[in-house]
Protein backbone atom coordinates (compact mmCIF):
# COMPACT_ATOMS: atom_id res chain seq x y z
CA UNK A 1 0.00 0.00 0.00
CA UNK A 2 1.18 3.48 -0.88
CA UNK A 3 0.30 5.10 2.43
CA UNK A 4 2.30 2.65 4.53
CA UNK A 5 5.35 3.07 2.31
CA UNK A 6 5.14 6.84 2.62
CA UNK A 7 4.87 6.85 6.41
CA UNK A 8 7.67 4.30 6.65
CA UNK A 9 9.96 6.45 4.50
CA UNK A 10 9.12 9.72 6.23
CA UNK A 11 9.87 8.26 9.65
CA UNK A 12 13.36 7.38 8.41
CA UNK A 13 14.08 10.65 6.60
CA UNK A 14 14.82 13.13 9.37
CA UNK A 15 15.46 15.99 9.36
CA UNK A 16 13.22 17.18 6.55
CA UNK A 17 12.00 20.49 5.27
CA UNK A 18 8.32 21.10 5.86
CA UNK A 19 5.67 22.58 3.64
CA UNK A 20 2.53 24.15 4.97
CA UNK A 21 -0.75 23.25 3.35
CA UNK A 22 -4.20 24.61 3.99
CA UNK A 23 -4.95 24.96 7.69
CA UNK A 24 -1.41 24.78 9.04
CA UNK A 25 -0.96 21.16 8.05
CA UNK A 26 2.72 20.27 7.98
CA UNK A 27 3.87 18.04 5.17
CA UNK A 28 7.39 16.60 4.97
CA UNK A 29 9.07 16.93 1.57
CA UNK A 30 8.75 13.19 0.88
CA UNK A 31 4.96 13.33 1.07
CA UNK A 32 5.03 16.52 -1.00
CA UNK A 33 6.82 14.69 -3.81
CA UNK A 34 4.40 11.78 -3.46
CA UNK A 35 1.53 14.23 -3.80
CA UNK A 36 3.08 15.68 -6.95
CA UNK A 37 3.52 12.18 -8.41
CA UNK A 38 -0.09 11.42 -7.55
CA UNK A 39 -1.20 14.36 -9.67
CA UNK A 40 0.73 13.04 -12.66
CA UNK A 41 -0.13 9.34 -12.49
CA UNK A 42 -2.99 7.41 -10.91
CA UNK A 43 -4.41 10.67 -9.67
CA UNK A 44 -7.51 9.26 -7.98
CA UNK A 45 -6.06 6.23 -6.21
CA UNK A 46 -2.76 7.68 -5.07
CA UNK A 47 -4.16 11.00 -3.86
CA UNK A 48 -6.93 9.15 -2.00
CA UNK A 49 -4.37 7.01 -0.21
CA UNK A 50 -2.27 10.09 0.58
CA UNK A 51 -5.34 11.91 1.85
CA UNK A 52 -6.26 9.01 4.12
CA UNK A 53 -2.71 8.85 5.44
CA UNK A 54 -2.61 12.60 6.10
CA UNK A 55 -5.91 12.48 7.98
CA UNK A 56 -4.59 9.61 10.08
CA UNK A 57 -1.32 11.46 10.74
CA UNK A 58 -3.16 14.66 11.69
CA UNK A 59 -5.36 12.66 14.06
CA UNK A 60 -2.32 11.08 15.74
CA UNK A 61 -0.68 14.49 16.11
CA UNK A 62 -3.85 15.87 17.65
CA UNK A 63 -4.02 12.98 20.13
CA UNK A 64 -0.32 13.39 21.00
CA UNK A 65 -0.78 17.11 21.70
CA UNK A 66 -3.57 16.52 24.24
WOQUIQUI-V36029 format. One record per backbone hydrogen bond with DSSP energy under -0.5 kcal/mol. CO is the residue of the C=O (numbers start at 0). NH is the residue of the N-H. If there is no record, write none. Layout:
((CO & NH) (CO & NH))
//
This chain:
((0 & 4) (1 & 5) (2 & 6) (3 & 7) (4 & 8) (5 & 9) (6 & 10) (7 & 11) (8 & 11) (8 & 12) (11 & 13) (16 & 28) (18 & 20) (18 & 26) (20 & 24) (21 & 23) (23 & 25) (24 & 20) (26 & 18) (27 & 30) (27 & 31) (28 & 32) (29 & 33) (30 & 34) (31 & 35) (32 & 36) (33 & 37) (34 & 38) (35 & 39) (36 & 40) (41 & 45) (41 & 46) (42 & 46) (43 & 47) (44 & 48) (45 & 49) (46 & 50) (47 & 51) (48 & 52) (49 & 53) (50 & 54) (51 & 55) (52 & 56) (53 & 57) (54 & 58) (55 & 59) (56 & 60) (57 & 61) (58 & 62) (59 & 63) (60 & 64) (61 & 65) (62 & 65))
//
